[in-house]
Amino acid sequence: MSDAVTRASNLEIHEVPDGYIVYQHEQDRVHYLNDTAAVILEFCDGKREADDIVARVVKAFELGPSAHDEIRAGLNSLIKEGLVLLPSK
């Protein structure tokens, strides 16, 4: 079984100059994602595990190792909001 993280289905995603506006149909909610959160969401394609996503975002923004916790917190926030899904165990 894969531990890949995936984007929730039925999201309406609109790119804006400073990130994404995401509409969740089921919850009738709108989310404003900054550039970093938008990149995290892009990496949640069902092919990558959470640790890989964090490492790729750190590399994409040329951040130091200290940024891992912040990026992980951003990923966890997307999970909490239901925009990103963890694999079922």
C-alpha positions in Angstrom: 0.0 0.0 0.0 1.3 3.5 -0.9 1.6 6.2 1.7 1.2 8.9 -1.0 -0.7 12.0 -0.1 -3.4 13.1 -2.6 -5.4 16.2 -3.3 -9.1 15.9 -2.4 -11.5 15.5 -5.3 -14.1 18.1 -6.3 -11.9 21.1 -5.7 -12.2 24.1 -7.9 -8.8 25.6 -8.2 -8.1 29.1 -9.6 -4.6 30.4 -9.9 -4.1 34.0 -8.8 -0.9 36.1 -8.8 0.0 35.2 -5.2 -1.2 31.6 -5.0 -4.5 29.8 -5.4 -8.2 30.3 -4.6 -9.7 26.9 -3.9 -13.4 26.2 -3.6 -14.6 23.1 -1.8 -18.0 22.1 -3.2 -19.1 19.7 -0.4 -18.3 22.2 2.4 -19.2 25.3 0.4 -15.9 26.9 1.5 -13.3 29.1 -0.1 -9.6 28.9 0.8 -6.9 31.4 -0.2 -3.6 29.6 -0.5 -0.3 31.6 -0.7 2.5 30.6 -3.1 4.0 28.1 -0.6 0.6 26.4 0.1 -0.2 26.3 -3.6 3.1 24.5 -4.3 2.4 22.0 -1.4 -1.0 21.3 -2.9 0.6 20.7 -6.4 2.9 18.1 -5.0 0.0 16.2 -3.4 -0.6 14.3 -6.6 -1.0 10.8 -5.2 2.6 9.9 -6.1 4.6 11.4 -3.2 4.7 10.7 0.5 4.5 13.6 3.0 8.3 13.6 3.7 9.0 13.8 0.0 6.6 16.7 -0.4 8.2 18.6 2.4 11.7 18.1 1.0 10.6 19.1 -2.5 9.0 22.3 -1.3 12.1 23.2 0.7 14.2 22.6 -2.4 11.8 24.5 -4.7 12.0 27.7 -2.5 15.7 27.1 -1.7 15.0 27.0 2.0 17.3 25.6 4.7 16.7 22.5 6.8 15.0 24.6 9.5 12.1 25.2 7.2 11.0 21.5 7.3 8.8 22.1 10.4 7.0 25.1 8.8 6.4 23.3 5.5 5.1 20.2 7.5 2.8 22.6 9.4 1.5 23.9 6.1 0.8 20.4 4.8 -0.9 19.5 8.0 -3.1 22.6 7.7 -4.2 21.5 4.2 -5.0 18.1 5.6 -7.0 19.6 8.5 -9.0 21.7 6.0 -9.8 18.6 3.9 -7.9 19.9 0.8 -5.4 17.1 1.0 -6.0 13.5 2.0 -3.7 11.0 3.8 -3.7 7.4 2.6 -6.2 5.1 4.3 -4.6 2.5 6.5 
